[in-house]
C-alpha cells in the first residue's frame, strides 16, 4: 500500500475549559479524518493528507462548540 504524504497542522483553540472539552475536540478532529491528534486547552496539533482542506477541521471544531483558527 502506498503511503500518502501528510502535513502537520496547528490550530489555535478557544472556549475549552476542561479535559472533557479536550476530549470532544480530539474526537471531532479524528472523525473529520485527522491523525496523530494532540489537543490541549488552547491548541490542537494533528496530521492530514497533503491537499486536505484545513477549513474542514476548523468546521469540525466549531460544530463541537468551540473556536478554532489556523495558528501562525
N, C-alpha and C positions, 0 to 999 in steps of 0.2 A: 504494500500500500504506500502510495506517495504521500509524504508529509507536506501539508500546506504551510506556506510562510505565515508567520504570526508576528504581530506587533504588540508592544506593551502600551497600555492606556492608563492615564491617571485622571481621575475626576475629583474635583473639589465638591464635597457634600455639605448640605446644610439641613438642619431640622432633626438630626439624630441626637438622642439624649440618653440612650441606654443600650445595653447589649442586645436587647430584643430588636431594637431599630437596626443594629448592625446585621443581625441575622436576616431580617426582612430584606434589606438591600442586597446582601450576598445572594440570597435565594432569587431575587428578581433578576440580578445580573446573570446568574447561572442559567435561569430559564430562558433568557434572551440569547444565550449562546456563548457567554464569556467563559474563559477557562483560567485556571491559576488565580482565582479571585481572593484578594485580601482586602478587608474593609475595616476601617476604624471609624471613630465618631465624626471625623472631618475629611476622610479621604478613602477613595476606592482605587485599587490598582488591579489590573487584570490583563489578560492577553486575548486578542481576537484575530481572526483571519485577516490577512492583508487585503485591503479593499473594502472591508466591512464598514458600514456607516455608523459612526460613533453616536449619532443622534438617536439611533435605536436603543442604545444603552442608557442614554440620558432620559429618554422617554420611559424606559422600564423603571428607573429610579423614581421618576415623578409619579408614575402610576401607583407606586408603592407608598406614596405620600410624602416624599422628601425632595429636596432640591439637589440639583447636580449641574455642574458646568465643567468644561474641559479645563484642566489645570495648566497654566502657562509655565 
